[in-house]
Structures are given as C-alpha cells and as structure tokens.
Amino acid sequence: MNERTLDRAQRNLALLVAACFFMEMLDGTIVTTSAPRIASALHVTAGSISVVITAYLVTLAALIPLGGWLSSRFGARHVFLSAITVFTLASLGCALSQHLAELVVMRVLQGAGGAMMVPVGRLLVLSGAEKRDLMRVTAYLVWPGLISPVLAPLLGGLITTYASWHWLFLINVPLGALALTVAQRIVPSPSLAPRSPLDLPGVALVCGGLALVTVTAELLSKSTPAWGLDLGFGIPAALLLAAAARHLLDTEHPLIDLRTLRIPTLRTAVTGGIFYFTVIGAGPFLAPLKFEEVFGWSAVKSGALVLFIFAGNIGIKPFTGFLYGRLGFKTVLIGSTLTMAAAVAAIGFTTANTPLVLIGFFLFVSGVARSVGATGYTTIAYVDVPPEQMRHANTLQATSQQLAAGFGVAGGAIALRVGQPLGHLVGGASRTEAAYTVAFLLVAVVALLATLDATRMHSSAGAVMRARGQADLQTTD
C-alpha cells in the first residue's frame, strides 16, 4: 500500500499502540536472562524468580478478555490511558522492590496494565481504520510480537551485564511517560458502544481457564517438568475452557462472542494463527539454545546471529502489501507457512561446520516468512468483521495470539524433550544435536498445520484488501 494513502493520525496511533505492545511483550521474556542477578539481590534462589515471570504472563493472559467489555463500559480512550499509567507505575514499583513478594505483586499489576493496554489500543486503531487500510495498519501492530522474542534475550543480557537489573523495569518509566503524553494528544474519544452487563460466569470460566493454561505452559517449558503437576493444572484448564466455550455460546451477553467465529476469515486467522504464532515463538527459543549447547557458541554470538531473523522481519516489510495485493491472501499465506516450515527444518539440520553465512540465510528466510505470515493473519482476521462485532473479534484475536506466544516456548521445550528419545531416527554428531534436529522438525510440522488450514481458505478471501493492493500498484506503475 502506498504510504501516502494512510491518514497521518491513524498511522501515529498505530505506532503508539505498537510501542506499547513492544513494552508489554518485552517484559514477558526479558527477565529470564537476569534471573540469577535478581535472585542474588533479593536473597532468594534463582528458581524462585520463575514466579516473577509466571505472575506477569498469567495476569496478562487471564485479563485480556476483560479489555473489550471495559472499553465498551468506560470508553476505550479512558481505559487505554489508565492502562499505560498502571503499567508505568507498576514498572517503577518493580524496580523499587526490596523483597520477592513485593516484586511479584508489582508484576501482577504490570500484567494487568498490559492486558488492558494493548488489546484496547488495538481496538482503537482498528475501529477507526477503513477495510482497505487494514494491511498498513496491522503491519505496524504486528512488528512488536515478531521483534521482542528475538531482542529480549540479547537486551536482557546487555542490561544485566552493563547495568543493574533494576533497569529492566526502569526503562519503561520514561517510555511509559512519553507514551502517556502522546496518547493524551492523539487518542480519539470514540462513541461508547451500547452497554451490556458483565458476564460474571464467563469471566470466571474464561479468565480462570486462561490462567491455568498459562501456568501449564510455563511448567511444560521447564527443563525438568513435573508431569503430575502439569496434569494437575492442565486437566482443570481444559475442563474450564470447555465449559467456558459452552457458556459463551449459550448466554445472551457473553464476555467473548464465539459466534463471530462463523466469519470464515476470522476463523482461519484464529485457528491457523495459533499454529503459526506458536512457531514464531518456538524458533527464537530453540535456535540460540542449539547454538550454545550444540555448537558451543557464547550467548552473545548466538544472540547476534539470531538477529538475522529480525533483519528478515524488517527487510520484507516494504513488499508485504505488494505480495498480498498481487497474489491474494490464500496464496501468500500458503507460501509463507511452507517457507517457514522449510526454513525451520533447515536450521534443525545445521551443524557446527555449517558456514555462518548459510545459517544466517536460513534465519533471515524464517524472518521473512514470520513477517509476511503474521501480517497476513492479523489483517485477514478483521477484513470481513462488521463494526458491531469488532470488539469481540479483537478480543478473540488478542487472546489467541497471547496463548500462542506462551505455547511457543513451551512447545519448543516439549519438542526438544521428545527429540531426545527419537534422535536416533535422524542421526547426528551427538545425541544432543540429534534431539535438536528432531525438535526443529516437529516445529516445522506445526508450521505445516498452518499451511493445511490456509489451503481451506476461499481464494477470494480478503478481496477488499487485494483490490486496494492492485489499485496501489497501478498508482505506482
């Protein structure tokens, strides 16, 4: 899409929400690399710091579904500004914490702010965008979810090495203050949607289920899982979510209207997107681990090479609209998911003797596929959604993406454990190397599941967006 066709105010709002999204995503993972330093400062074991990470992610996942109702009840602008304030003050509270309990409480508040900040911000952007502008708008909204898993380990290591752990959180204070100042000037005051009563049973079932699912994912991502504990959280989570789905379909004013999934493009974005965003989270988790454990590289070298994923994300951005405009959503999504599967599998077969240039190329290609696919799934989710259902569609998409991001790390860890007994099937210089090869192949299979889902999409899906892309091509020819 031609840059000149997007309204400046809409672009600025999208950039603001993207920046807030980046802060939220970064704080979900950046603490991991600094756990030993934080544990030493608070006089606790390094293992105890895992509760700091889990508390944030659980609160974030559990409260996202409430954002849509709060925005309709109190106004999206008011909720968005309040969320930025809560997130910023909680970040300051994290930095000032003297005890583990204080830090956990502040992380819960930080997660609550993030849960309201990003979905409501996205709703503000999407509700004011024309269908023909969705591709450009969502391109801004997608990049934080692609970049933060890649940058977080390196940035966390740099901050911990050259500054104190407090700066993991203090960095949010000036950024949050700036975001709040800008938001007060540019965020519109859209008319309030018709008020509906809060679905309290839906809140209990949905939020409780999502919280337990997130805890289960965190437990599964541990190097030494306790299967009894995993099942103890996982089974109730599945039962709660099943009960939640039944309740949401039967109630008159549901917290999330699952009936919006009858829209084929939204359904594809949610189902296929869950597979795809899981792969997006698993790749940056497995790659540096393989480089360090199998190749014997330093954390800095591994982190620096993984930045080729980031380069692919950025490099393809100017051409994403062209691809979807020329070829259509179905073709491009099939191509991007297949490319992702091939690139992930190729990384799995690399060895310590593989030229760095070739490894960097595979990572770069995976970055290209990540960017193209993520933009497509996020855009197609809303292209056929009528305005009155946008709130529920946004909540569904935000919730599914958050869950997929959490399952990315857990899925990568599970794939690696499965790879240990199956490594003999692929061979390798060592048992560890073979386990990583199997793990990457399993992640590639998940990408192929997204491909299978994309093949079921109608060839005319996103026709409005494709027509706009063709018009832009004619304008620029």
C-alpha positions as CSV (number, residue, x, y, z in Angstrom):
1,M,0.0,0.0,0.0
2,N,1.2,3.5,-0.8
3,E,2.4,5.3,2.4
4,R,0.6,8.5,1.4
5,T,-2.8,6.8,1.4
6,L,-2.8,6.2,5.2
7,D,-4.0,9.0,7.3
8,R,-1.3,10.5,9.5
9,A,-3.3,10.4,12.7
10,Q,-4.2,6.8,12.1
11,R,-0.5,6.0,11.5
12,N,0.6,7.8,14.6
13,L,-1.9,6.0,16.7
14,A,-0.9,2.6,15.3
15,L,2.8,3.4,16.1
16,L,1.9,4.4,19.6
17,V,0.0,1.2,20.2
18,A,2.8,-0.8,18.6
19,A,5.3,0.8,21.0
20,C,3.1,-0.1,24.0
21,F,2.8,-3.7,22.6
22,F,6.6,-3.8,22.4
23,M,7.0,-2.9,26.1
24,E,4.4,-5.4,27.1
25,M,5.9,-8.3,25.1
26,L,9.5,-7.4,26.1
27,D,8.6,-7.5,29.8
28,G,7.2,-11.0,29.4
29,T,10.6,-12.5,28.5
30,I,13.4,-10.1,29.3
31,V,13.5,-11.1,33.0
32,T,14.6,-14.7,32.1
33,T,18.2,-13.8,31.3
34,S,18.6,-11.8,34.5
35,A,17.1,-14.3,37.0
36,P,20.4,-15.0,38.8
37,R,21.1,-11.3,39.3
38,I,17.6,-10.6,40.6
39,A,17.7,-13.6,42.9
40,S,21.0,-12.6,44.4
41,A,19.8,-9.0,45.0
42,L,16.6,-10.2,46.7
43,H,18.4,-13.0,48.6
44,V,16.4,-15.9,47.1
45,T,17.2,-18.8,44.9
46,A,17.3,-18.4,41.1
47,G,14.4,-20.9,40.8
48,S,12.2,-18.6,42.9
49,I,12.4,-15.9,40.2
50,S,10.3,-18.0,37.9
51,V,7.2,-16.9,39.8
52,V,8.0,-13.3,38.8
53,I,7.8,-14.4,35.2
54,T,4.8,-16.6,35.6
55,A,2.8,-14.0,37.6
56,Y,3.2,-11.5,34.8
57,L,2.2,-13.9,32.0
58,V,-0.7,-15.4,33.9
59,T,-2.2,-12.0,34.7
60,L,-1.7,-10.8,31.1
61,A,-3.4,-13.8,29.6
62,A,-6.2,-14.0,32.1
63,L,-7.3,-10.4,31.9
64,I,-7.1,-9.8,28.1
65,P,-10.7,-10.9,27.6
66,L,-11.9,-8.2,30.0
67,G,-10.4,-5.4,27.9
68,G,-13.3,-5.5,25.4
69,W,-16.0,-5.2,28.0
70,L,-14.2,-2.4,29.9
71,S,-13.7,-0.4,26.7
72,S,-17.4,-0.6,26.0
73,R,-18.3,0.3,29.6
74,F,-15.9,3.1,30.3
75,G,-14.6,4.1,26.9
76,A,-11.6,2.8,25.0
77,R,-9.6,6.1,25.4
78,H,-10.1,6.2,29.2
79,V,-9.2,2.5,29.6
80,F,-6.1,2.9,27.3
81,L,-4.7,5.9,29.2
82,S,-5.4,4.2,32.6
83,A,-3.6,1.0,31.4
84,I,-0.5,2.9,30.3
85,T,-0.4,4.7,33.7
86,V,-0.8,1.4,35.6
87,F,1.8,-0.4,33.6
88,T,4.3,2.5,34.0
89,L,3.8,2.9,37.8
90,A,4.0,-0.9,38.2
91,S,7.3,-0.9,36.3
92,L,8.6,1.6,38.7
93,G,7.3,-0.5,41.6
94,C,9.2,-3.5,40.2
95,A,12.4,-1.6,40.1
96,L,12.0,-0.4,43.7
97,S,11.0,-3.8,45.1
98,Q,13.1,-4.9,48.0
99,H,11.6,-8.4,48.5
100,L,10.3,-11.1,46.3
101,A,6.7,-10.7,47.4
102,E,6.8,-7.0,46.5
103,L,8.2,-7.8,43.1
104,V,5.5,-10.4,42.4
105,V,2.7,-8.0,43.4
106,M,4.2,-5.3,41.1
107,R,4.5,-7.8,38.3
108,V,0.8,-8.7,38.7
109,L,-0.1,-5.0,38.4
110,Q,2.2,-4.7,35.4
111,G,0.4,-7.6,33.8
112,A,-3.0,-6.1,34.5
113,G,-1.9,-2.9,32.8
114,G,-0.5,-4.7,29.8
115,A,-3.7,-6.8,29.5
116,M,-5.7,-3.7,29.1
117,M,-3.2,-1.5,27.3
118,V,-2.6,-3.5,24.1
119,P,-5.9,-5.1,23.2
120,V,-7.8,-1.8,23.9
121,G,-5.2,0.1,21.9
122,R,-5.6,-2.2,19.0
123,L,-9.3,-1.8,19.2
124,L,-8.9,2.0,19.0
125,V,-6.7,1.6,15.9
126,L,-8.9,-1.0,14.1
127,S,-12.2,0.7,14.8
128,G,-11.0,3.8,13.1
129,A,-9.5,2.2,10.1
130,E,-11.1,1.6,6.8
131,K,-11.1,-2.0,5.5
132,R,-8.8,-1.0,2.6
133,D,-6.2,0.3,5.1
134,L,-6.1,-2.7,7.4
135,M,-2.9,-4.1,5.8
136,R,-0.9,-0.9,6.5
137,V,-2.3,-0.5,10.0
138,T,-1.7,-4.1,11.0
139,A,1.8,-4.0,9.7
140,Y,2.6,-1.5,12.4
141,L,0.8,-3.6,15.1
142,V,2.5,-6.9,14.2
143,W,6.2,-6.0,14.4
144,P,6.5,-5.9,18.3
145,G,5.3,-9.5,18.5
146,L,7.9,-10.5,15.9
147,I,10.9,-8.5,17.3
148,S,10.5,-8.8,21.1
149,P,11.2,-12.6,21.3
150,V,14.4,-12.0,19.2
151,L,15.7,-9.0,21.0
152,A,14.7,-9.8,24.6
153,P,17.5,-12.3,25.4
154,L,20.2,-10.1,24.0
155,L,18.8,-6.9,25.5
156,G,18.3,-8.5,28.9
157,G,21.9,-9.8,28.9
158,L,23.3,-6.4,27.9
159,I,21.3,-4.6,30.7
160,T,22.3,-7.2,33.3
161,T,25.9,-7.1,32.2
162,Y,26.5,-3.4,31.9
163,A,23.8,-2.0,34.3
164,S,21.8,-3.3,37.2
165,W,18.7,-5.5,37.0
166,H,16.5,-2.5,38.0
167,W,16.9,-1.1,34.5
168,L,14.9,-4.0,33.1
169,F,11.9,-2.2,34.6
170,L,13.2,1.4,34.9
171,I,13.5,1.7,31.1
172,N,9.7,1.5,31.0
173,V,9.2,4.6,33.1
174,P,10.4,7.3,30.6
175,L,8.9,5.2,27.7
176,G,5.6,4.9,29.5
177,A,5.6,8.6,30.4
178,L,6.2,9.5,26.8
179,A,3.5,7.1,25.6
180,L,1.0,8.7,28.0
181,T,1.9,12.2,26.9
182,V,1.5,11.3,23.3
183,A,-1.7,9.3,23.9
184,Q,-3.4,12.2,25.6
185,R,-2.9,14.2,22.5
186,I,-3.7,11.8,19.7
187,V,-6.0,9.1,21.0
188,P,-9.6,9.9,19.9
189,S,-12.7,9.6,22.0
190,P,-14.9,7.1,20.1
191,S,-18.5,6.9,20.9
192,L,-19.4,4.3,23.6
193,A,-20.9,1.1,22.4
194,P,-24.2,0.0,23.9
195,R,-23.6,-1.2,27.4
196,S,-24.1,-4.8,28.3
197,P,-24.0,-6.5,31.7
198,L,-20.7,-8.1,32.7
199,D,-20.8,-11.8,32.1
200,L,-19.5,-12.9,35.5
201,P,-19.7,-16.7,34.9
202,G,-17.9,-16.0,31.6
203,V,-15.2,-14.0,33.5
204,A,-14.7,-16.9,36.0
205,L,-14.6,-19.6,33.4
206,V,-12.6,-17.8,30.7
207,C,-10.1,-16.0,32.9
208,G,-9.7,-19.0,35.2
209,G,-9.1,-21.3,32.2
210,L,-6.6,-19.0,30.6
211,A,-4.7,-18.5,33.8
212,L,-4.4,-22.3,34.3
213,V,-3.4,-22.8,30.6
214,T,-0.6,-20.2,31.0
215,V,0.7,-21.9,34.2
216,T,0.6,-25.2,32.4
217,A,2.6,-23.8,29.5
218,E,5.2,-22.3,31.9
219,L,5.5,-25.7,33.7
220,L,6.0,-27.5,30.5
221,S,8.7,-25.2,29.4
222,K,10.9,-26.1,32.3
223,S,13.9,-28.3,31.6
224,T,12.8,-30.8,34.3
225,P,9.0,-30.9,34.2
226,A,6.9,-32.5,36.9
227,W,4.3,-34.3,34.9
228,G,1.9,-34.8,37.9
229,L,1.9,-31.1,38.5
230,D,1.5,-30.4,34.8
231,L,-1.6,-32.6,34.6
232,G,-2.8,-31.1,37.8
233,F,-3.1,-27.7,36.1
234,G,-3.6,-28.9,32.5
235,I,-6.7,-31.0,33.1
236,P,-8.7,-28.4,35.0
237,A,-7.6,-25.8,32.4
238,A,-9.1,-27.9,29.6
239,L,-12.3,-28.5,31.6
240,L,-12.7,-24.8,32.4
241,L,-12.2,-23.7,28.8
242,A,-14.6,-26.4,27.5
243,A,-17.2,-25.2,30.0
244,A,-16.4,-21.6,29.0
245,A,-17.0,-22.3,25.3
246,R,-20.4,-23.9,26.0
247,H,-21.4,-21.0,28.3
248,L,-20.2,-18.3,25.8
249,L,-22.3,-19.9,23.1
250,D,-25.4,-20.1,25.2
251,T,-25.5,-16.8,27.0
252,E,-27.2,-13.7,25.7
253,H,-24.4,-11.2,26.6
254,P,-21.1,-13.3,26.6
255,L,-17.8,-11.9,27.6
256,I,-16.5,-13.0,24.2
257,D,-18.9,-13.8,21.5
258,L,-17.7,-17.0,19.9
259,R,-20.4,-16.7,17.3
260,T,-18.1,-14.3,15.5
261,L,-16.0,-17.4,14.5
262,R,-18.7,-18.1,11.9
263,I,-16.9,-15.5,9.8
264,P,-14.6,-17.7,7.7
265,T,-11.6,-15.3,7.5
266,L,-11.7,-14.7,11.3
267,R,-11.9,-18.4,12.0
268,T,-8.9,-19.0,9.8
269,A,-6.9,-16.3,11.4
270,V,-7.6,-17.7,14.9
271,T,-7.1,-21.4,14.1
272,G,-4.2,-21.1,11.6
273,G,-2.8,-18.2,13.5
274,I,-2.5,-20.2,16.7
275,F,-0.2,-22.7,14.9
276,Y,1.7,-20.0,13.1
277,F,2.3,-17.8,16.2
278,T,3.4,-20.9,18.2
279,V,6.1,-21.4,15.6
280,I,7.1,-17.8,15.7
281,G,7.6,-18.1,19.5
282,A,9.4,-21.5,19.3
283,G,12.0,-20.5,16.7
284,P,13.9,-17.8,18.7
285,F,13.7,-20.1,21.7
286,L,15.3,-23.1,20.2
287,A,17.8,-21.5,17.9
288,P,20.1,-19.8,20.5
289,L,19.8,-22.9,22.7
290,K,21.1,-25.1,19.9
291,F,23.9,-22.7,19.1
292,E,25.1,-22.6,22.7
293,E,24.5,-26.2,23.7
294,V,25.5,-28.0,20.5
295,F,27.9,-25.6,18.7
296,G,29.4,-24.3,21.9
297,W,28.9,-20.6,21.0
298,S,28.8,-17.8,23.5
299,A,25.4,-16.2,24.4
300,V,26.5,-13.0,22.7
301,K,27.4,-14.8,19.4
302,S,24.2,-16.8,19.5
303,G,22.1,-13.8,20.2
304,A,23.8,-11.8,17.5
305,L,23.2,-14.4,14.8
306,V,19.5,-14.7,15.8
307,L,19.2,-11.1,14.8
308,F,19.1,-12.3,11.2
309,I,15.5,-13.2,12.0
310,F,15.0,-9.5,12.8
311,A,16.7,-8.5,9.6
312,G,14.3,-10.7,7.6
313,N,11.3,-9.2,9.5
314,I,12.3,-5.7,8.6
315,G,13.6,-6.4,5.1
316,I,10.4,-7.8,3.7
317,K,8.1,-5.1,5.2
318,P,8.0,-2.8,2.2
319,F,7.0,-5.7,-0.1
320,T,4.3,-7.3,2.1
321,G,1.4,-5.2,0.7
322,F,2.6,-5.8,-2.8
323,L,2.6,-9.6,-2.3
324,Y,-0.9,-9.7,-0.9
325,G,-2.2,-7.3,-3.4
326,R,-0.8,-9.2,-6.4
327,L,-1.3,-12.8,-5.2
328,G,-4.1,-12.8,-2.6
329,F,-4.2,-13.9,1.0
330,K,-4.6,-17.6,0.3
331,T,-1.6,-17.9,-1.9
332,V,0.7,-15.8,0.2
333,L,-0.3,-17.5,3.5
334,I,0.3,-20.9,2.0
335,G,3.6,-19.7,0.6
336,S,4.7,-18.1,3.9
337,T,3.8,-21.1,6.1
338,L,5.6,-23.5,3.7
339,T,8.6,-21.3,3.7
340,M,8.6,-21.1,7.4
341,A,8.4,-24.9,7.7
342,A,11.3,-25.3,5.2
343,A,13.5,-22.7,7.0
344,V,12.9,-24.1,10.4
345,A,13.7,-27.7,9.2
346,A,16.9,-26.4,7.6
347,I,18.0,-24.8,10.8
348,G,17.5,-28.1,12.5
349,F,19.9,-29.8,10.2
350,T,22.7,-27.2,10.6
351,T,25.9,-28.3,12.3
352,A,28.9,-26.6,13.9
353,N,30.6,-26.9,10.5
354,T,27.8,-25.2,8.6
355,P,29.0,-21.8,7.2
356,L,27.8,-18.9,9.3
357,V,26.5,-17.3,6.1
358,L,24.2,-20.2,5.4
359,I,22.9,-20.4,8.9
360,G,22.3,-16.6,8.8
361,F,20.5,-17.1,5.4
362,F,18.1,-19.7,6.9
363,L,17.4,-17.4,9.9
364,F,16.8,-14.5,7.5
365,V,14.3,-16.5,5.4
366,S,12.5,-17.6,8.5
367,G,12.3,-13.9,9.5
368,V,10.8,-13.0,6.1
369,A,8.2,-15.8,6.5
370,R,7.4,-14.7,10.0
371,S,6.7,-11.1,9.0
372,V,4.6,-11.9,5.9
373,G,2.6,-14.6,7.6
374,A,2.0,-12.6,10.8
375,T,0.8,-9.6,8.9
376,G,-1.5,-11.7,6.8
377,Y,-3.1,-13.5,9.7
378,T,-3.6,-10.3,11.7
379,T,-5.1,-8.5,8.7
380,I,-7.4,-11.2,7.5
381,A,-8.9,-11.5,11.0
382,Y,-10.7,-8.2,10.6
383,V,-11.3,-7.8,6.9
384,D,-14.8,-9.2,7.0
385,V,-15.8,-8.3,10.5
386,P,-18.7,-5.8,10.7
387,P,-18.1,-2.8,13.1
388,E,-20.5,-4.0,15.7
389,Q,-18.5,-7.3,16.1
390,M,-15.1,-5.7,16.0
391,R,-14.7,-5.7,19.8
392,H,-15.3,-9.5,20.1
393,A,-13.1,-10.2,17.1
394,N,-10.3,-8.2,18.6
395,T,-10.6,-9.9,21.9
396,L,-10.5,-13.3,20.3
397,Q,-7.5,-12.5,18.2
398,A,-5.6,-10.9,21.0
399,T,-6.3,-13.8,23.4
400,S,-5.4,-16.5,20.8
401,Q,-2.1,-14.7,19.9
402,Q,-1.2,-14.4,23.6
403,L,-1.8,-18.1,24.2
404,A,0.2,-19.0,21.0
405,A,3.1,-16.8,22.2
406,G,3.1,-18.6,25.5
407,F,2.9,-22.0,23.9
408,G,5.7,-21.2,21.6
409,V,8.4,-21.6,24.3
410,A,6.5,-24.5,25.9
411,G,6.1,-26.2,22.5
412,G,9.8,-25.7,21.8
413,A,10.8,-27.2,25.1
414,I,8.4,-30.2,24.6
415,A,9.7,-30.8,21.1
416,L,13.2,-30.9,22.5
417,R,12.3,-33.4,25.1
418,V,10.5,-35.6,22.5
419,G,13.6,-35.3,20.3
420,Q,15.9,-36.9,22.9
421,P,14.5,-40.5,22.6
422,L,13.8,-40.0,18.8
423,G,17.2,-38.6,17.9
424,H,18.4,-41.9,16.5
425,L,16.0,-41.5,13.7
426,V,17.9,-38.6,12.2
427,G,21.4,-39.3,13.3
428,G,23.9,-36.6,14.3
429,A,27.3,-36.0,15.7
430,S,25.9,-36.3,19.2
431,R,22.7,-37.3,21.0
432,T,22.1,-33.6,21.9
433,E,22.5,-32.5,18.3
434,A,20.1,-35.2,17.1
435,A,17.5,-34.1,19.7
436,Y,17.6,-30.5,18.4
437,T,17.2,-31.7,14.8
438,V,14.0,-33.6,15.8
439,A,12.8,-30.6,17.8
440,F,13.1,-28.3,14.8
441,L,11.4,-30.9,12.5
442,L,8.5,-31.1,15.0
443,V,8.2,-27.3,15.0
444,A,8.2,-27.4,11.2
445,V,5.3,-29.8,11.3
446,V,3.3,-27.3,13.3
447,A,4.0,-24.7,10.6
448,L,2.6,-27.2,8.1
449,L,-0.6,-27.5,10.1
450,A,-1.0,-23.7,9.5
451,T,-0.4,-24.5,5.8
452,L,-3.1,-27.1,5.8
453,D,-5.5,-24.6,7.4
454,A,-4.6,-21.9,4.8
455,T,-5.5,-24.3,1.9
456,R,-9.1,-24.4,3.2
457,M,-9.4,-20.6,2.8
458,H,-11.5,-19.4,-0.1
459,S,-9.5,-17.9,-3.0
460,S,-11.4,-14.7,-2.7
461,A,-10.6,-14.1,1.0
462,G,-9.6,-10.6,1.6
463,A,-10.8,-9.4,-1.8
464,V,-11.2,-5.8,-0.5
465,M,-7.6,-5.7,0.5
466,R,-6.4,-7.3,-2.7
467,A,-8.4,-4.8,-4.8
468,R,-6.7,-2.0,-2.8
469,G,-3.3,-3.5,-3.4
470,Q,-3.9,-3.7,-7.1
471,A,-5.0,-0.1,-7.2
472,D,-1.8,0.9,-5.4
473,L,0.2,-1.0,-7.9
474,Q,-1.5,0.9,-10.8
475,T,-0.8,4.2,-9.0
476,T,2.9,3.4,-8.6
477,D,3.4,2.0,-12.1
